[in-house]
Amino acid sequence: MDATTILAEVNGSIATVGYGLAAIGPAIGVGIVVGKTIESTARQPELAGRLQTLMWIGIAFTEALAFIGIATGFIFGYN
């Protein structure tokens, strides 16, 4: 079997694979946001409340990317 035969036998939607790849970026982004918030709280504990508020806003914006990935999967995944 050559590569074209194997690729020709693959059927179905690869939108789930696309969403899986699209979810990697927001996951890394949320990890960075939370990590930096913990680091900042350790440096200046008196700003913990402000930093936590900013962290939740950052997580919301980062997770919006994941929702865009879901939406594009639904829009372009089904013909």
N, C-alpha and C positions, 0 to 999 in steps of 0.2 A: 504494500500500500504506500502510495506517495502522499505528500502533504495535502494536495488538492482534494484527494479522495476523502481524507479524514475531515477536512474543513467542510466539504460538501455534505457530509453526514450529520454535522451539527445543526440542530434545528431548535426553534423556540426563541424566546426573547432574551437578549443579553442585558436588558435594562436593570436586572437585579445586580449584575456584575458592575454595571456603570454606577449604580447607587452605592455599592460597596466601596468602590474606588472614591466616589465623591464624599463618603463619610469619613475618610481618613483625614482629610484636611481639618474639618471642624473638631475632630477628636484630638488631634495634635494641638489645635488652637486653644481648646478648653483646658487641656493639660498645662499649657504654658501660662494661661491667664490665672488659673488657680495656684500654680506653683509660684508665680511672681507675687501674688497676693499674700501667700503664706510667708514668703521671704520678706516682703515689705512690712508685714505685721510683726515679724520677729525683730526687725530693725527699729520700728517705731510703734510700740503697742498702743500708744494713745490715739493713733489714727485707725484703729481696727474697724470701727463702725463705718467710717467713710470708705475705707478700702473694700470692705465687704459689699457695700452698695455698688461701688464701681465694678467690683468683680461680677456681680450678678448682671449688670448691664452689659459687660463685655461678653459674658457667657450667652446672653440672649442674642446679641448680634452675631456671635460666632455660630450659634445653633441655627440662625436664619439661613446660613449657607447649606446646612444639611436639609432644611425644608425645601430650599430651591432645588437641591439634588433630587429629592423625592418628587417634586412637581415635574421636573424635566423627564424623570423616568416615566411618569404617567402620560405626559404629553407625547413624547417621542417613542415610547416603548410599544405602544399598541397601535396598530394600523387599522 
